[in-house]
């Protein structure tokens, strides 16, 4: 590109660009190139060690030695010559909530008139010149960002832990645009200089004085980024510099450690305060210091006040409020004593602690999350990227501070680093002798296996990606073949041994060893003979099955892809088809429908090519399930019909049974009860014929589920008990727990709370015994629902939180979304609107994260109810319409009914009678279309209320009677009470006192049966009003019979109810 073309392009993109700007940019490019300044985002470099000017202090007072965090260093007693295998892997982002932090900084983007730059105002110049009849230029200040930022980064020895976090923060602050300028400075807090030495940028070695950052105009903000561990924090150098800076402008510390660890850093020796600003942009010396608590001591008058923030959106938002002078924004901080402190803590060198002492100290002082991270790390080589991976995979709640807590705990030492590449990610850490073994004894067996599998899968998947860094994995030499196999093979063998698959572990090592022996010097494999390669493909396929069985999805996919690559190379179409089929199943288990269909179609094409009818039937069956899960009923039926035809042709009775079972589910989900029953009975007959007891139990369970959906309680229980008997006979504990769970759900739907609790507790006990965490979470979730239905909000929340903890532990994000949804409903029922909205938005985040648009509809629906309860009508309708649009997009016509019904309620509460009736009629039409007779009752009831409000008595009576008939038909006695109550109010409005009394007494009787005190009180108030209007002397006697109390007690209750209604 010529220089003229470049200039033209620049001006087109930014018309305000001048020649001055272009010249400056070209000069900067040349300067960067000549100086060798990195432009590719490499890690920050530490400045060279400055010569020390005074000896380091030996140690701190005894009271501080146990609690302090120690800077990292190499072991004094252990060799660091472990053989390592160099590997390149991608780094993991370490600044969570970056987008939220950027949003929190937005208030700082305000513009103010510049004090130095002016520009000509053409309009005012023209007006002034016309008025004075001479040219009078009018110059106005150019609007500019309010503050410039000095980002002062601590490069002490512990800073290597935070390198990536600091880089991401620096990039965020530049891109966010809140500041007029962002200048980077760094210092080394571990030197022994007499004063703080600053260095500009990333790589400068020229020391600068701290006073250079002072701004007399007060329009510079200084943000220090550090963990507070280095020596300069203890000896007063930083306090002196901050005192200087605080006199001219705002200064704050971005503490990288979490608040619970601050007392183990230099801040633990200072006075904790709360800081408040009365106006915007004032220097720290003008901040108001308040005690940290209500009974705190008087505030010191000449200490340096330092606000402290963390890298969380909430903390940043409060700090920004302090900067812009919001009185309600009170930031935690410290009053720093300017008197010189003792130097930083040093690890005693005379006596090395034992492994037990190291571990005991760590467990007694560390946070629970850091303890869990240490247990996870004990099962893998330790590097920063791997620790980030463990946090992301197993501890989503963990952040960089927990990693620092582990690395600075004294459990680990630094074994090696690449002298050419001093990046923190290239450093390998090792546990001190004996510590790893002690941690592995504490770690659950399954957890350690999962860690090894996850790390192995991640390393293979991300090797040689862009933005990668060197990682040396120190893998011990356990066997003679170890030196001849790759780190990946060793990790795979370790996984298999710990899972009990010793023969497969040896198989992996033998295959890898053979490959290495036959490798050429250029590291390319020589050609194997056909039999050897085929054997290798089959072994990888078997390893994939093992990993899939253990729920190691990533590892399983790696094995399958290796098997697929080998079988494709040698042209073994049968292994290709089997592997593609299994990859489809793997994608399906992870709800990756499109990917699953691609794999199945590829497998199907090969099966047609080689004439494998049995594989064709199985693949078509799986394609039917994929279509079914996406509510594509017609497509699912086509696939099932094709699968059934092939199974019948080859006489595969078991496959026929399975496909007929799936036909039944498709019909059931479309509420085609009779057709579903036919399919299930056909499947049951075949499975009984061939003695497939497991399939019999499964189909009987499904028949029970279908009867339950139709509220045919007795029939449902018969089917469930039959399924339970078979599961017990064949010792299928998982199916037993599943069926007991459904029996509990059925009892719950009949409001038989005690019986439901018994079933749920039985299911929970079995799930706990077999270690099925997913089933435990599901049953705890249902116990929460049952408590919720009884308005036992605290108990419901306890169950939900237990279920949520398990779902988080096993990484089941979709279950987390369902539980958070219910927690939102619990908060909503208690009118805790903000909490409810918070839960629902967390659900939406998970749905978006998993590309689950369909389930977003349920959450939008619930957000609509929250807005509706607060009378935010427009917002409520907006949410309902969003829910409706998704349901229409997914052709979920049945679910549309509930949203139309809710839109009707919103219109009804605004007295928009015609609109409400229109929505209710749409909901009713859908329910009739799908033969959902039971749900029709609630819509008829609401239509009756609308007619009653418009004094259309006959129409209201008709709707209420329709609702009551359905509720009686389905034996829903509790719901009958609300309709009897409305019929009573309808009769009262027409002064039909006898009818009103009888209906209201019937409602009172049912509410009394169910112990619903809230509605009992409501009906008593209605009856008190009837008594006053009708003066019926028999009313009290009838009421006494219903309540089973004396006439005098009934009369007293009625008088009390009358006084409440007044």
Secondary structure as GFF3:
##gff-version 3
##sequence-region A 1 1062
A	DSSP	alpha_helix	3	13	.	.	.	ID=ss1
A	DSSP	alpha_helix	19	35	.	.	.	ID=ss2
A	DSSP	alpha_helix	62	65	.	.	.	ID=ss3
A	DSSP	beta_strand	84	90	.	.	.	ID=ss4
A	DSSP	alpha_helix	98	104	.	.	.	ID=ss5
A	DSSP	three_ten_helix	106	109	.	.	.	ID=ss6
A	DSSP	beta_strand	111	120	.	.	.	ID=ss7
A	DSSP	alpha_helix	122	132	.	.	.	ID=ss8
A	DSSP	beta_strand	139	145	.	.	.	ID=ss9
A	DSSP	beta_strand	148	154	.	.	.	ID=ss10
A	DSSP	three_ten_helix	157	162	.	.	.	ID=ss11
A	DSSP	alpha_helix	163	176	.	.	.	ID=ss12
A	DSSP	beta_strand	182	187	.	.	.	ID=ss13
A	DSSP	beta_strand	199	200	.	.	.	ID=ss14
A	DSSP	three_ten_helix	210	213	.	.	.	ID=ss15
A	DSSP	beta_strand	220	226	.	.	.	ID=ss16
A	DSSP	three_ten_helix	231	233	.	.	.	ID=ss17
A	DSSP	alpha_helix	237	246	.	.	.	ID=ss18
A	DSSP	beta_strand	251	255	.	.	.	ID=ss19
A	DSSP	three_ten_helix	259	264	.	.	.	ID=ss20
A	DSSP	three_ten_helix	266	269	.	.	.	ID=ss21
A	DSSP	beta_strand	271	276	.	.	.	ID=ss22
A	DSSP	three_ten_helix	284	286	.	.	.	ID=ss23
A	DSSP	beta_strand	288	291	.	.	.	ID=ss24
A	DSSP	beta_strand	304	309	.	.	.	ID=ss25
A	DSSP	alpha_helix	313	323	.	.	.	ID=ss26
A	DSSP	beta_strand	331	336	.	.	.	ID=ss27
A	DSSP	alpha_helix	355	365	.	.	.	ID=ss28
A	DSSP	alpha_helix	368	377	.	.	.	ID=ss29
A	DSSP	beta_strand	382	383	.	.	.	ID=ss30
A	DSSP	alpha_helix	384	394	.	.	.	ID=ss31
A	DSSP	alpha_helix	400	407	.	.	.	ID=ss32
A	DSSP	beta_strand	412	416	.	.	.	ID=ss33
A	DSSP	three_ten_helix	424	426	.	.	.	ID=ss34
A	DSSP	beta_strand	428	431	.	.	.	ID=ss35
A	DSSP	alpha_helix	435	442	.	.	.	ID=ss36
A	DSSP	alpha_helix	445	462	.	.	.	ID=ss37
A	DSSP	beta_strand	468	474	.	.	.	ID=ss38
A	DSSP	three_ten_helix	482	484	.	.	.	ID=ss39
A	DSSP	alpha_helix	487	499	.	.	.	ID=ss40
A	DSSP	alpha_helix	502	517	.	.	.	ID=ss41
A	DSSP	alpha_helix	530	549	.	.	.	ID=ss42
A	DSSP	alpha_helix	553	570	.	.	.	ID=ss43
A	DSSP	alpha_helix	573	589	.	.	.	ID=ss44
A	DSSP	alpha_helix	593	610	.	.	.	ID=ss45
A	DSSP	alpha_helix	613	629	.	.	.	ID=ss46
A	DSSP	alpha_helix	633	650	.	.	.	ID=ss47
A	DSSP	alpha_helix	653	669	.	.	.	ID=ss48
A	DSSP	alpha_helix	673	689	.	.	.	ID=ss49
A	DSSP	alpha_helix	693	709	.	.	.	ID=ss50
A	DSSP	alpha_helix	713	729	.	.	.	ID=ss51
A	DSSP	alpha_helix	733	749	.	.	.	ID=ss52
A	DSSP	alpha_helix	753	769	.	.	.	ID=ss53
A	DSSP	alpha_helix	773	789	.	.	.	ID=ss54
A	DSSP	alpha_helix	793	809	.	.	.	ID=ss55
A	DSSP	alpha_helix	813	829	.	.	.	ID=ss56
A	DSSP	alpha_helix	833	849	.	.	.	ID=ss57
A	DSSP	alpha_helix	853	869	.	.	.	ID=ss58
A	DSSP	alpha_helix	873	889	.	.	.	ID=ss59
A	DSSP	alpha_helix	893	909	.	.	.	ID=ss60
A	DSSP	alpha_helix	913	929	.	.	.	ID=ss61
A	DSSP	alpha_helix	933	949	.	.	.	ID=ss62
A	DSSP	alpha_helix	953	969	.	.	.	ID=ss63
A	DSSP	alpha_helix	973	989	.	.	.	ID=ss64
A	DSSP	alpha_helix	993	1009	.	.	.	ID=ss65
A	DSSP	alpha_helix	1013	1030	.	.	.	ID=ss66
A	DSSP	alpha_helix	1034	1043	.	.	.	ID=ss67
A	DSSP	alpha_helix	1047	1061	.	.	.	ID=ss68
###
